[in-house]
Amino acid sequence: MKSAYLCGMKKRVCPQCKIASMYVKNEQGERLPVYVMENGEVVAKHPDASTEGFDLSEVYCFGCSWHGSPKKLLNRFLG
């Protein structure tokens, strides 16, 4: 069953492979799955996770080798 968390909210997509699944890293190199919303906000994929301590200025794509500023993601929203 799909969680209601983030349902109906539009997500930006990777400019290279066109998927919305991203992650961010912290200083220890740990990964946190995130989405970048249509307003540019980086939010954790799971509602119980926190982005505290993670660098939100650079996102990494789970589908390909692309990484960069969340502002560079495409406005082809997935909902």
Phi and psi in radians as a Rosetta constraint file:
Dihedral C 1 N 2 CA 2 C 2 CIRCULARHARMONIC -1.375 0.35
Dihedral N 2 CA 2 C 2 N 3 CIRCULARHARMONIC 2.331 0.35
Dihedral C 2 N 3 CA 3 C 3 CIRCULARHARMONIC -1.238 0.35
Dihedral N 3 CA 3 C 3 N 4 CIRCULARHARMONIC 2.600 0.35
Dihedral C 3 N 4 CA 4 C 4 CIRCULARHARMONIC -1.340 0.35
Dihedral N 4 CA 4 C 4 N 5 CIRCULARHARMONIC -0.225 0.35
Dihedral C 4 N 5 CA 5 C 5 CIRCULARHARMONIC -1.069 0.35
Dihedral N 5 CA 5 C 5 N 6 CIRCULARHARMONIC 2.163 0.35
Dihedral C 5 N 6 CA 6 C 6 CIRCULARHARMONIC 1.216 0.35
Dihedral N 6 CA 6 C 6 N 7 CIRCULARHARMONIC 0.074 0.35
Dihedral C 6 N 7 CA 7 C 7 CIRCULARHARMONIC -1.117 0.35
Dihedral N 7 CA 7 C 7 N 8 CIRCULARHARMONIC 2.397 0.35
Dihedral C 7 N 8 CA 8 C 8 CIRCULARHARMONIC 1.395 0.35
Dihedral N 8 CA 8 C 8 N 9 CIRCULARHARMONIC -0.119 0.35
Dihedral C 8 N 9 CA 9 C 9 CIRCULARHARMONIC -1.578 0.35
Dihedral N 9 CA 9 C 9 N 10 CIRCULARHARMONIC 2.401 0.35
Dihedral C 9 N 10 CA 10 C 10 CIRCULARHARMONIC -1.513 0.35
Dihedral N 10 CA 10 C 10 N 11 CIRCULARHARMONIC 2.396 0.35
Dihedral C 10 N 11 CA 11 C 11 CIRCULARHARMONIC -2.012 0.35
Dihedral N 11 CA 11 C 11 N 12 CIRCULARHARMONIC 2.487 0.35
Dihedral C 11 N 12 CA 12 C 12 CIRCULARHARMONIC -1.311 0.35
Dihedral N 12 CA 12 C 12 N 13 CIRCULARHARMONIC 2.766 0.35
Dihedral C 12 N 13 CA 13 C 13 CIRCULARHARMONIC -2.160 0.35
Dihedral N 13 CA 13 C 13 N 14 CIRCULARHARMONIC 2.808 0.35
Dihedral C 13 N 14 CA 14 C 14 CIRCULARHARMONIC -1.090 0.35
Dihedral N 14 CA 14 C 14 N 15 CIRCULARHARMONIC 2.356 0.35
Dihedral C 14 N 15 CA 15 C 15 CIRCULARHARMONIC -1.236 0.35
Dihedral N 15 CA 15 C 15 N 16 CIRCULARHARMONIC -0.286 0.35
Dihedral C 15 N 16 CA 16 C 16 CIRCULARHARMONIC -1.666 0.35
Dihedral N 16 CA 16 C 16 N 17 CIRCULARHARMONIC -0.896 0.35
Dihedral C 16 N 17 CA 17 C 17 CIRCULARHARMONIC -1.976 0.35
Dihedral N 17 CA 17 C 17 N 18 CIRCULARHARMONIC -0.049 0.35
Dihedral C 17 N 18 CA 18 C 18 CIRCULARHARMONIC 1.155 0.35
Dihedral N 18 CA 18 C 18 N 19 CIRCULARHARMONIC 0.565 0.35
Dihedral C 18 N 19 CA 19 C 19 CIRCULARHARMONIC -1.935 0.35
Dihedral N 19 CA 19 C 19 N 20 CIRCULARHARMONIC 2.828 0.35
Dihedral C 19 N 20 CA 20 C 20 CIRCULARHARMONIC -1.714 0.35
Dihedral N 20 CA 20 C 20 N 21 CIRCULARHARMONIC -0.178 0.35
Dihedral C 20 N 21 CA 21 C 21 CIRCULARHARMONIC -1.342 0.35
Dihedral N 21 CA 21 C 21 N 22 CIRCULARHARMONIC 1.983 0.35
Dihedral C 21 N 22 CA 22 C 22 CIRCULARHARMONIC -2.193 0.35
Dihedral N 22 CA 22 C 22 N 23 CIRCULARHARMONIC 2.988 0.35
Dihedral C 22 N 23 CA 23 C 23 CIRCULARHARMONIC -2.527 0.35
Dihedral N 23 CA 23 C 23 N 24 CIRCULARHARMONIC 2.792 0.35
Dihedral C 23 N 24 CA 24 C 24 CIRCULARHARMONIC -2.121 0.35
Dihedral N 24 CA 24 C 24 N 25 CIRCULARHARMONIC 2.842 0.35
Dihedral C 24 N 25 CA 25 C 25 CIRCULARHARMONIC -2.108 0.35
Dihedral N 25 CA 25 C 25 N 26 CIRCULARHARMONIC 2.718 0.35
Dihedral C 25 N 26 CA 26 C 26 CIRCULARHARMONIC -1.885 0.35
Dihedral N 26 CA 26 C 26 N 27 CIRCULARHARMONIC -3.072 0.35
Dihedral C 26 N 27 CA 27 C 27 CIRCULARHARMONIC -1.095 0.35
Dihedral N 27 CA 27 C 27 N 28 CIRCULARHARMONIC -0.457 0.35
Dihedral C 27 N 28 CA 28 C 28 CIRCULARHARMONIC -1.486 0.35
Dihedral N 28 CA 28 C 28 N 29 CIRCULARHARMONIC -0.034 0.35
Dihedral C 28 N 29 CA 29 C 29 CIRCULARHARMONIC 1.478 0.35
Dihedral N 29 CA 29 C 29 N 30 CIRCULARHARMONIC 0.121 0.35
Dihedral C 29 N 30 CA 30 C 30 CIRCULARHARMONIC -1.219 0.35
Dihedral N 30 CA 30 C 30 N 31 CIRCULARHARMONIC 2.566 0.35
Dihedral C 30 N 31 CA 31 C 31 CIRCULARHARMONIC -1.835 0.35
Dihedral N 31 CA 31 C 31 N 32 CIRCULARHARMONIC 2.498 0.35
Dihedral C 31 N 32 CA 32 C 32 CIRCULARHARMONIC -2.236 0.35
Dihedral N 32 CA 32 C 32 N 33 CIRCULARHARMONIC 2.067 0.35
Dihedral C 32 N 33 CA 33 C 33 CIRCULARHARMONIC -1.137 0.35
Dihedral N 33 CA 33 C 33 N 34 CIRCULARHARMONIC 2.331 0.35
Dihedral C 33 N 34 CA 34 C 34 CIRCULARHARMONIC -2.441 0.35
Dihedral N 34 CA 34 C 34 N 35 CIRCULARHARMONIC 2.915 0.35
Dihedral C 34 N 35 CA 35 C 35 CIRCULARHARMONIC -2.154 0.35
Dihedral N 35 CA 35 C 35 N 36 CIRCULARHARMONIC 2.673 0.35
Dihedral C 35 N 36 CA 36 C 36 CIRCULARHARMONIC -1.912 0.35
Dihedral N 36 CA 36 C 36 N 37 CIRCULARHARMONIC 2.063 0.35
Dihedral C 36 N 37 CA 37 C 37 CIRCULARHARMONIC -1.370 0.35
Dihedral N 37 CA 37 C 37 N 38 CIRCULARHARMONIC 2.933 0.35
Dihedral C 37 N 38 CA 38 C 38 CIRCULARHARMONIC -1.020 0.35
Dihedral N 38 CA 38 C 38 N 39 CIRCULARHARMONIC -0.456 0.35
Dihedral C 38 N 39 CA 39 C 39 CIRCULARHARMONIC -1.527 0.35
Dihedral N 39 CA 39 C 39 N 40 CIRCULARHARMONIC 0.058 0.35
Dihedral C 39 N 40 CA 40 C 40 CIRCULARHARMONIC 1.612 0.35
Dihedral N 40 CA 40 C 40 N 41 CIRCULARHARMONIC -0.073 0.35
Dihedral C 40 N 41 CA 41 C 41 CIRCULARHARMONIC -1.249 0.35
Dihedral N 41 CA 41 C 41 N 42 CIRCULARHARMONIC 2.344 0.35
Dihedral C 41 N 42 CA 42 C 42 CIRCULARHARMONIC -1.639 0.35
Dihedral N 42 CA 42 C 42 N 43 CIRCULARHARMONIC 2.115 0.35
Dihedral C 42 N 43 CA 43 C 43 CIRCULARHARMONIC -2.218 0.35
Dihedral N 43 CA 43 C 43 N 44 CIRCULARHARMONIC 2.568 0.35
Dihedral C 43 N 44 CA 44 C 44 CIRCULARHARMONIC -1.116 0.35
Dihedral N 44 CA 44 C 44 N 45 CIRCULARHARMONIC 2.477 0.35
Dihedral C 44 N 45 CA 45 C 45 CIRCULARHARMONIC -1.130 0.35
Dihedral N 45 CA 45 C 45 N 46 CIRCULARHARMONIC -0.650 0.35
Dihedral C 45 N 46 CA 46 C 46 CIRCULARHARMONIC -1.776 0.35
Dihedral N 46 CA 46 C 46 N 47 CIRCULARHARMONIC 2.340 0.35
Dihedral C 46 N 47 CA 47 C 47 CIRCULARHARMONIC -1.104 0.35
Dihedral N 47 CA 47 C 47 N 48 CIRCULARHARMONIC -0.412 0.35
Dihedral C 47 N 48 CA 48 C 48 CIRCULARHARMONIC -1.584 0.35
Dihedral N 48 CA 48 C 48 N 49 CIRCULARHARMONIC -0.038 0.35
Dihedral C 48 N 49 CA 49 C 49 CIRCULARHARMONIC -1.582 0.35
Dihedral N 49 CA 49 C 49 N 50 CIRCULARHARMONIC 2.659 0.35
Dihedral C 49 N 50 CA 50 C 50 CIRCULARHARMONIC -2.044 0.35
Dihedral N 50 CA 50 C 50 N 51 CIRCULARHARMONIC 2.492 0.35
Dihedral C 50 N 51 CA 51 C 51 CIRCULARHARMONIC -1.541 0.35
Dihedral N 51 CA 51 C 51 N 52 CIRCULARHARMONIC 0.010 0.35
Dihedral C 51 N 52 CA 52 C 52 CIRCULARHARMONIC -1.047 0.35
Dihedral N 52 CA 52 C 52 N 53 CIRCULARHARMONIC 2.291 0.35
Dihedral C 52 N 53 CA 53 C 53 CIRCULARHARMONIC 1.541 0.35
Dihedral N 53 CA 53 C 53 N 54 CIRCULARHARMONIC -0.051 0.35
Dihedral C 53 N 54 CA 54 C 54 CIRCULARHARMONIC -1.809 0.35
Dihedral N 54 CA 54 C 54 N 55 CIRCULARHARMONIC 2.564 0.35
Dihedral C 54 N 55 CA 55 C 55 CIRCULARHARMONIC -1.414 0.35
Dihedral N 55 CA 55 C 55 N 56 CIRCULARHARMONIC 1.868 0.35
Dihedral C 55 N 56 CA 56 C 56 CIRCULARHARMONIC -1.561 0.35
Dihedral N 56 CA 56 C 56 N 57 CIRCULARHARMONIC 0.038 0.35
Dihedral C 56 N 57 CA 57 C 57 CIRCULARHARMONIC -1.481 0.35
Dihedral N 57 CA 57 C 57 N 58 CIRCULARHARMONIC -0.196 0.35
Dihedral C 57 N 58 CA 58 C 58 CIRCULARHARMONIC -2.401 0.35
Dihedral N 58 CA 58 C 58 N 59 CIRCULARHARMONIC 2.235 0.35
Dihedral C 58 N 59 CA 59 C 59 CIRCULARHARMONIC -2.015 0.35
Dihedral N 59 CA 59 C 59 N 60 CIRCULARHARMONIC 2.664 0.35
Dihedral C 59 N 60 CA 60 C 60 CIRCULARHARMONIC -2.118 0.35
Dihedral N 60 CA 60 C 60 N 61 CIRCULARHARMONIC 2.408 0.35
Dihedral C 60 N 61 CA 61 C 61 CIRCULARHARMONIC -1.464 0.35
Dihedral N 61 CA 61 C 61 N 62 CIRCULARHARMONIC 2.365 0.35
Dihedral C 61 N 62 CA 62 C 62 CIRCULARHARMONIC -1.323 0.35
Dihedral N 62 CA 62 C 62 N 63 CIRCULARHARMONIC -0.337 0.35
Dihedral C 62 N 63 CA 63 C 63 CIRCULARHARMONIC -1.647 0.35
Dihedral N 63 CA 63 C 63 N 64 CIRCULARHARMONIC -0.302 0.35
Dihedral C 63 N 64 CA 64 C 64 CIRCULARHARMONIC -2.704 0.35
Dihedral N 64 CA 64 C 64 N 65 CIRCULARHARMONIC -2.882 0.35
Dihedral C 64 N 65 CA 65 C 65 CIRCULARHARMONIC -1.587 0.35
Dihedral N 65 CA 65 C 65 N 66 CIRCULARHARMONIC 0.022 0.35
Dihedral C 65 N 66 CA 66 C 66 CIRCULARHARMONIC -1.181 0.35
Dihedral N 66 CA 66 C 66 N 67 CIRCULARHARMONIC 2.470 0.35
Dihedral C 66 N 67 CA 67 C 67 CIRCULARHARMONIC -2.677 0.35
Dihedral N 67 CA 67 C 67 N 68 CIRCULARHARMONIC 2.665 0.35
Dihedral C 67 N 68 CA 68 C 68 CIRCULARHARMONIC 2.896 0.35
Dihedral N 68 CA 68 C 68 N 69 CIRCULARHARMONIC -2.876 0.35
Dihedral C 68 N 69 CA 69 C 69 CIRCULARHARMONIC -1.163 0.35
Dihedral N 69 CA 69 C 69 N 70 CIRCULARHARMONIC 2.445 0.35
Dihedral C 69 N 70 CA 70 C 70 CIRCULARHARMONIC -1.010 0.35
Dihedral N 70 CA 70 C 70 N 71 CIRCULARHARMONIC -0.425 0.35
Dihedral C 70 N 71 CA 71 C 71 CIRCULARHARMONIC -1.181 0.35
Dihedral N 71 CA 71 C 71 N 72 CIRCULARHARMONIC -0.332 0.35
Dihedral C 71 N 72 CA 72 C 72 CIRCULARHARMONIC -1.541 0.35
Dihedral N 72 CA 72 C 72 N 73 CIRCULARHARMONIC -0.039 0.35
Dihedral C 72 N 73 CA 73 C 73 CIRCULARHARMONIC -1.264 0.35
Dihedral N 73 CA 73 C 73 N 74 CIRCULARHARMONIC 2.671 0.35
Dihedral C 73 N 74 CA 74 C 74 CIRCULARHARMONIC -1.347 0.35
Dihedral N 74 CA 74 C 74 N 75 CIRCULARHARMONIC 2.659 0.35
Dihedral C 74 N 75 CA 75 C 75 CIRCULARHARMONIC -1.533 0.35
Dihedral N 75 CA 75 C 75 N 76 CIRCULARHARMONIC 0.370 0.35
Dihedral C 75 N 76 CA 76 C 76 CIRCULARHARMONIC -1.466 0.35
Dihedral N 76 CA 76 C 76 N 77 CIRCULARHARMONIC 1.537 0.35
Dihedral C 76 N 77 CA 77 C 77 CIRCULARHARMONIC -1.285 0.35
Dihedral N 77 CA 77 C 77 N 78 CIRCULARHARMONIC 2.463 0.35
Dihedral C 77 N 78 CA 78 C 78 CIRCULARHARMONIC -1.912 0.35
Dihedral N 78 CA 78 C 78 N 79 CIRCULARHARMONIC 2.359 0.35
